[in-house]
């Protein structure tokens, strides 16, 4: 009798220990993900090496500063604007709290990226083991397009967080209790309209790409699902409604029409766009998601197989809807568009990366020959990169050179270890150790290059000019005749900028400085003779 009673107790204890071990493993994984995202944030902490990069980043930062300075959070623009104001809210809040700086404008992307990566990891846990989910998460963080977006001012990473929240709420609500189901579907609906508030009509493409998942989850005929979705949509649309009402009050129908007309110009759908855009986006996807395709190419034929329990034919359909149909629909829709901007690929990157979790990290039959060969190739490339840095060290600051040089050397050591231990060592390293070394080598290199300002820091001269002008010109500064990019970036960095469209209306007694282009120097000095310009800056 005691033996009969002890067996269920032993089984219960084993299950409890297994559950506790899995929970501890997940906590360790979350800590590692958090640490890597924190290191990305640390890469912003060298102000002399950092500057706003793309033209878009300067635009988002400048417009967010306008919102923060003006205090008008609903309709701050003097003319009809082509984006909903939610594109700038997060940056404006950060600037309001932390002041005007590069890292403050980029902080919302870091926070949103951290949230998006956690949602990605928890979504992956539904289909894969924790170790596979960790590998997919690390691959995502190490991808150049994702790493760059983490440290770029703009709404892209916030949109990714909202998309991953939608995916997580949809998939996890399926097996939840009735009360939890309602809250998660409510959250899904709220995230849908918040995406529109953050990214305007561009957020509709990811939503359309999610339709196969909604169909597979059998939500389409569920009245309860639609009731809570509509409730969430209404709840999440509150800031969007106030924004649109305020814009309509200031600009009338033209304010609303500008949103639609901008989207319609972007969505120039025709066959020629498909043939010209598809190669552009595909090549950028391969390059900017490296090393995803190194992991995926050997396993294309096995995508129909699963490495989790056999109960889940339905789970396989969910997974294929997420990892195959979503990227496919999104890619086709994007390729029909008239524009070619690689950052538009970002919404499909996490769900494409989910395929990496399909790798068999346990079976002894998994040889990982391609990954091992790539580790050897990357060792050679990292060593060549270190040599190139050494011979160009005079062009770099000492701190930047040493940081990048040692990071590249460390990366080469990791790749050599992964290659040697898989090919020559008697005691071969595990597939996870191979993949981890490969990914961390890329992560450390990108971190060092970005932190030192060698990549993704293209406007350091403008930032240095703004710093000099701010210290010399307390009364403010005029900007005249500058290229739009220079004008945008300087408008963010300068304390009190004012853009001049002509020199005719300038008051003789102003006391401000003036920044202009070198080609206009003679005209500016001639026209402003007798004006009290405290200093001139020409570039």
N, C-alpha and C positions, 0 to 999 in steps of 0.2 A: 504493500500500500504506500509506504514511504517512498519506495523507488518510483512508483507511478506518479506521485505528487512532485518528486524532485525533478523529474524530466522536464515538465513544463516550466518550472522555475529556472532550470539551467538554460533552457531555450530562451526564456524571457531575459535572463541576464546577458546572454550572448547578443541578443538583438539590441538591448540597451547599450551595451559596450560598443557595438558596431555603429549605432546611431550617434553616440557620444564622440567616437573617433571621427566619423564623417563630419560632425559639426565642428570639431576642432580643426580638421583639415580645411574646411571652408573658411574658418576664421583666419587661418594662416594665409590662405590665398587672398582674402580680402585685404589683409595687412600688406602683402607684397604688392598688390595692385595700387593700394593707397600710397605706398612708398614711392613707386615709380611715377605716379601722377604728381606727387609732391616734388620730386626731383625735376620734373618738367617746369613746375612753377619756379623752382630755384634758378632755372636757366634764365629767368627774366630779371634776376637781381643784380646784374652788372649794367648799370644805366649807361656807362660810357660806351659799351659795346652793343647796345640795343637801340633800335629805332623802329618806327612804324614801317611796314614793308610795302605791301601792295597798295595801289591807288585806292582800292575799295576799303582797305583797313583805315587809311587816312580819312576817307569820307565818313565811315561809321563813327570813328572817334570824334571827328569835328562836329558832326550833327548831334551826337550824344552830349558833347560839351555845350552845344547851344541849348539843349533841353535843360541840362543841369544849371546853366547860368541864368536862363530866362525864367525858370520855374514853371513854364508852360509844358505840361506833360501830355497833353492831348492833341494840340494843334499848334506846334511851335514855329512852323514855317510860314513865311510871308506870301508864298505862292503855292499853288496845288502841288502836293508831293506824290511821288509814284510808289511809295512804300507806306505800309502801316507803321505807326510810331512805335509799335512793340519791337521793331528791329533794333531800336536804340535804347530801350528802357534799362536793360540790365547794365549796359556800359555806363549810362548816365547815373544810375544809382551808385555804381562803384566809384565813379569820378566824384560824386557828391560826398561820399564817405571818406575816400582816401586821397582826394586831390588829383590834380592833373599830372599824369605820368603814363609811361608805356605800360607798366605792369598793372596799374589800376584799370586801364582800358581793356587789358587782356584777361584780367582775373575772372570775369564771368564765363569766359570760354573754358578756363581751367576747371572751375567748379562744375559747369555743365558737362564737361568731358568726363569728370570723375563719376558723376551720377550716371551718365550714359554707359560707361564701362561697367559699373556695378549692375545696371539693368541687363546689360549684355551677358555678364557672367551668370546671373541668376536665371536668365532665359535659357542659357546653354545647359544649366544643371537639370532642366526638365528632360533633356534628351540624352545627355552624356554624363559620364563620370566626372567628379571634380577635377581630376588631373587633366583630362581632355579639355574641360572648360577653361582651366587656367592657361593651357597652351594657346587656345584660341584668343583669350584675352590679352596675353602677352604679345601675340602676333599682331593684334589690332593696335596696341599701344606703340609698337615698334615700326609700324608702317609710316613712311614719310608723310603721306597725305593726312593721316590722323594726328601724328605728332605735330605737324605744322599747324593744323586747325586748333589743337589744344592751346597754342600760344599765339593765336591771331585774334585781334579784336573784330567782332562781327557776330551775326546771329546764327551762323552755320552750326556751331557745336551745340547751341541751345536747341536748335531744331532736331539734331541727332538725339539729344536727351529726351525730347518729347516723343520722337518716333520709337525709341527703344522702350519708353514707358508704355506707349500704346501696345507694342508687341508683348511686353511682359504682362500687362493687364489682361490682354485677350487670351494668352496661352495659360496663364495661371488661374484665371477665373473659371476655366472649364471644370476643374476638379474641386473647386472650393465649395464651402457651404453656401446656403442661399443668401445669408447676410453678407458674407465676404464677397460673393459673386456680385451683388448689387453695388458695393463700394468700388470694386475694380472696374466694372463696366461704366459706372459713373465717372471714374478717373479717366477711362479711355475716351469717353465723349468730351470731357473737359480738355484733354490733351489735344484732341483734334482741332478745336477752335482756337486754343492757345497757339497751335502751330500756325494757323492762319494769321493770328495777331503778330507773330514773330516774323514770319516769312512770306506774308501775303499769299497770293494765289499760287505761288510756287509750291506751297505745302500740299496742294491737291495731288501732285504726282506720286509722292509716297503713299498717300491715302488710297489712291487707285491701285497701287501695287500691293496693298494689303488685302484687297478683295478676295483673292484665292484663299488666304488664310481664314478669313471670316467665313467663307463658304465651307471649307474643310471642317471647321469647328462647329458647323451646323447651327450658326447663330441667325442666319438669314430669315428663318421661319419662326424664330422665337420672339413672341410678343414682349415678354419680359425684357429681353435683351434690348429691343428698340426703345422701350419706355425709358430704361435707365441711360441708354446712349443719348437720347434726345434731352433728357434732364441734364446730363453732363455737358452736352453741347451748349445748352442755354447757360449753364453756370460758367463755363469757360469763356463764353462770348461776351460777358459783361464788360471787360475793359475794351474789347474790340468795338462794341456798340457805342460806348462813350466816345471812343476815338473817332468813329465815323460820324456821329452826331456833331461833335465839335468841329470836324473838318467841314461838314456840310454847312454849319452855321457861319464859318469864316469864309468859305470859298464857293458855297452853293454846289450845284451839280458838277461843276468842273473839278472840284476837289475829289469827288467820288469817281468821276470819269477817268482821271489821271491814273488811278489804280488799275482800272480795267484796260485802258489803252496801253499802258506799259507792259502788262502781261500779254496782251494780244500781239504786241510787236515782238516779244520774246518767243511766243508760240507761233512762229511762221511755219506752219506745217506744210511740207511738200516732199515729193520723192527725192529731189536733189539734196535736200538737207540730210536725209537718211544716208545717202551714199557718201556725202562729204563728212558728216559728223561721226558716223559709226567708227571709221578707222581712227579718227582723232581721239574719241573717248576710250576706245578699246586699248590703244597703245598707252594712253595716260594711265588707264586702270592697271595695266600690267606693270608699268614702271613705278607708279606711286603707291602700289600696295605690296611691293616687294617686302618680304619673301613669300607672299601668299601663294603665288603660282608655282613656286618651287615645291611647296607642300601639296598642292592640289593636282598638278599634272600627272603624277604617278598613280593617282587614285580616281581619276575620272570614271573608269569603268566600274568601280566599286561603290559608286554613289547610291546604288539601289540597296546595298547591304547596310546593316546596322550593327553596332557593337554593343548595344544595350539589350535588355531582356526582350524575348520574342513576343511578349504580349502586345507589343506596340505597333501593329500595322497602322493604326490611327495616328500614332506619334510619327511614324515615318511620313505619312501624308502631310502632317503639319510641318515637319522639318523640310520637306521638299517645297512646300508652299513658301516657306521663309527663305530658304537658302538657294533655290533655283528659280522659282517663278517670280518672286519679288525682284531680284536683280535683273532678270530677263525683261520683265514688263517695264521696270524703271529705265533700263538701258535703251530699249526701243523708243519709249516716250521721249527720253532725253535726246536721242539721236534725231528725232523729227524736228527738234527745236532749231531755230535759226542761229542761236549763239553757240560759241564754243569756249566754255570756261571750265577748267578741270575741277574746280572746287564744287561744281554741281554734282560730281560723282560721289561726294561724301556720304549722302544718305544710303547708298547701296553698299558701302564698304563694310559696316559691321555685320550685315546679314550675309554678305559674301564670305566674310571671315569665319562665320559660324561653321562653314564647311571644313575648316581646319580641324575642328574638334572630332571629325570623323576618323582621324588617324588612329591606328591601332598601336598604342604605346606599350602593350603588354605582351602580345603574342611573339614568340621567338621566330616566327616565320617572317616578321617584318624586318626587312634588311636595311631599308632607308639608304639605298645606294646613291640615289640622286642627291639627297640631302648631304650625305657624307662627301660626295664629290664637290658639291657647292661650297661646303666648309673649306675644302682645300683650295678652291678657286678664290674664295673670299680672303683666305690667309694671304695669298699672293697679292691680291689687290690692296689689302690693308698695308702690307709691307711697302708696296710701291707708293701708296699714299703717304706713308710716313717718310719715305725718302724724298718725295716731292715737297713735303712740308719743310723738311730740314734744309733743302737747298733754297727755299723761298722764305726762310725765317726772318730775313731782314725786312720783308714787306709787312710783317705782323708785329704787334706788340708782344713783349716778352711773355706776359701772362697768357695771352691768347695762344701763342705758339706752344708753350709748355703744356697747357691744358689739352689742346687738341692732339699734340704729338703723343703724349702719354696715353690718352684715350684710344688713339689708333693703334698704338703698340699693344695695349691691353686687349683690344678687339682682335688683333692678329694672333695673340697668344691663345685666346679662347677658341678661335676657329682652328688653329693648329692642333690644340688639344683635342677638339671634337673629331678632327680628321684622323689624327694619329691613333687615338684610343679606339676608334671604330675599325681601322684598317690593320694596324700593326700590333696593337696590344693584345696579349693573351686574354686578359680579362676586359672584355669590351664594355664600354659604358652603356648605360641604358638609353633607349631612344629619347626619353624625356631629357636626359642630361645633354644629349646631342642637340636637340631642338633648343633647349634653354641657353646653351652656350652660343649657338648661332644667333638667336634673337637678342641676347644681351650685348653681343658684339655690335650689332647694328644700333641698338638703343644707345649705348655709350658714345658711339661715334656721332650720331645725330645730336645727342645732348651737348657734346663738347663743341661741335661746329656751330650750333645755334647759340649756345651760351657765350661763346667768344665773339659772336657777331660776324663770323665768316660767311654764314648763310642766313637768309631771312632777316637781313638788317641792311636794307639798301639805301636808307636816307639818313645816315649818320652825319653827313655834312650839313644837311638842313637842320638837324637837331642841334648841332654845334653852333650853327649860325643863330638859331633862335635863342640859345642860351646866352650868347654874346649880346644879342640885341636886348634881351630882357634885363641884363645887368646894366646896360648903358642907357636905355630909353624907358624911363619910368612913366613918361607921359603917354606912351603908346607908340604904335608904328603903323605906317601906311604900306600896303602891298600894291605894287603897280606893275602891270605888264608881265607878270610871271606866268609860266606854264601852269595849267590847272592842277597838276600833281603837286608842284612846289607850293602853290597857293593853298591847297588843301592841307598839306602837312604842316606848313608854317602857321596856318590859322589855328591848328590844334596846340602847337607848342608855345606860341607867343602869348604873353599875358594880356595884351590889349590890342589886338590887330584890327585894322580897318581896311577893306579892299577898295582901292580907287579904280574906277572904270575910265576916268579921264583926269587930266591935271587942271582943267579949266576952272572947276568949282572949288579949288583948294584955297582956304583962307590964308592970307599972308602971315598971320600971327597964330601959329598952332603949336610949335615946340615939339612936334613929334619927329620920329625918325622915318626914313623911307627905305624900303627894300625893292629893288628892281633888277631887271636883267642887264647884263653888261652891254648888250647891243643898243639899249636905250639910254646909255649914260649921257651922251652929248645932248640929246633932246631934253632929258630930265633936268640936267644942270642949267641948260639955257632957259627953259620955261619956268623954272623955279627960282630964278635969280631974284633976290629980295624977299623970298619967303624964309621964315625962321624954322627951317628944318634942322634939327639938332645934329643929325648925322645921316650920311648916305651909305647904303650897302648895295653893292652890285655883284651879281653872280652870273 
